[in-house]
Amino acid sequence: MLDVRPIGIEDYAERCSKPLSALHDKLWVETYSKTRNPQMMVGALEGQFLKMLVGLTGARRILEIGMFTGYSTLALAESLPKGGTIVACEIDPVSADIAKRYFNESVHKDKIEVKVGAAAEILRRVWGPFDLCLIDADKENYGAYYDACLELTRTRGLIVIDSVLRDGGVLDPQDDCAKSLDALNKRIRNDPRVENVLLPVRDGIMLVRKL
Ligand SMILES: C[S@@+](CC[C@H](N)C(=O)[O-])C[C@H]1O[C@@H](n2cnc3c(N)ncnc32)[C@H](O)[C@@H]1O
């Protein structure tokens, strides 16, 4: 097994994968010019991976926790069939406003329902079942989001949890965030209700399939 990834290998993988839409490129530039943490966007490689997951699972109803400026939301929506829907939650109204402007420019805008507020609160008000849930918000609450998503996901549905490696911090967890991510990764591994695989792509993508 490769212990150190060759520098540039993710860029290479991205160059050898289909690109996302021109709207994504425009959103990328604006997010970099107007927000403080633009690196939070999943990026083109993971965006294309998410699109692939929607196509492979045949998902028609998606829940996203942590929309930010809408980069991943757009990728998911672009892959949904006609009539498919995505409920996207974001706590920051400024980010959500940027996202909404871009959704309005997209031919897929009617598929997207934005909910602004704390995910924990929104999760109490949404109804399942969802075919696919994406968790990409405040890491400290990932455990609670996982439990809620497991309830809301249909049998054989998919939960995708982003950034579960804490830049490698889970190997020797020191801070609370790394400790809670490590505990969640191990809890999922031992959860008899699901099958799972943790992919070391970007900062770690956990795929969980509800049995
Ligand atoms: C890593 S970013 C999501 C990036 C997004 N998936 C993308 O590709 O652009 C995490 C987002 O979760 C939001 N967030 C943090 N805490 C939240 C909460 N309690 N409820 C809802 N959203 C939250 C943050 O404001 C931030 O925009």
The ligand as a MOL file (V3000), in Angstrom:
LIG
                    3D

  0  0  0     0  0            999 V3000
M  V30 BEGIN CTAB
M  V30 COUNTS 27 29 0 0 0
M  V30 BEGIN ATOM
M  V30 1 C -17.0620 22.0920 4.3080 0
M  V30 2 S -18.3040 23.2820 4.0420 0 CHG=1
M  V30 3 C -19.3550 22.5160 2.8560 0
M  V30 4 C -18.7440 22.5930 1.4840 0
M  V30 5 C -19.7040 22.2110 0.3790 0
M  V30 6 N -20.0620 20.8210 0.4590 0
M  V30 7 C -19.0850 22.5350 -0.9610 0
M  V30 8 O -18.6320 21.6310 -1.6660 0
M  V30 9 O -19.0080 23.7250 -1.2880 0 CHG=-1
M  V30 10 C -19.2020 23.1640 5.5230 0
M  V30 11 C -20.4220 24.0910 5.5760 0
M  V30 12 O -21.2220 23.6760 6.6750 0
M  V30 13 C -21.8110 24.8270 7.2280 0
M  V30 14 N -22.2120 24.5200 8.6010 0
M  V30 15 C -21.4400 24.5230 9.7260 0
M  V30 16 N -22.1700 24.2230 10.7950 0
M  V30 17 C -23.4370 24.0060 10.3570 0
M  V30 18 C -24.6480 23.6580 11.0000 0
M  V30 19 N -24.6960 23.4490 12.3210 0
M  V30 20 N -25.7570 23.5310 10.2410 0
M  V30 21 C -25.7160 23.7190 8.9030 0
M  V30 22 N -24.5920 24.0640 8.2340 0
M  V30 23 C -23.4700 24.1970 8.9560 0
M  V30 24 C -20.7160 25.8750 7.1530 0
M  V30 25 O -21.2630 27.1830 7.2480 0
M  V30 26 C -20.0890 25.5530 5.8000 0
M  V30 27 O -20.6420 26.3640 4.7950 0
M  V30 END ATOM
M  V30 BEGIN BOND
M  V30 1 1 1 2
M  V30 2 1 2 3
M  V30 3 1 2 10
M  V30 4 1 3 4
M  V30 5 1 4 5
M  V30 6 1 5 6
M  V30 7 1 5 7
M  V30 8 2 7 8
M  V30 9 1 7 9
M  V30 10 1 10 11
M  V30 11 1 11 12
M  V30 12 1 11 26
M  V30 13 1 12 13
M  V30 14 1 13 14
M  V30 15 1 13 24
M  V30 16 1 14 15
M  V30 17 1 14 23
M  V30 18 2 15 16
M  V30 19 1 16 17
M  V30 20 1 17 18
M  V30 21 2 17 23
M  V30 22 1 18 19
M  V30 23 2 18 20
M  V30 24 1 20 21
M  V30 25 2 21 22
M  V30 26 1 22 23
M  V30 27 1 24 25
M  V30 28 1 24 26
M  V30 29 1 26 27
M  V30 END BOND
M  V30 END CTAB
M  END
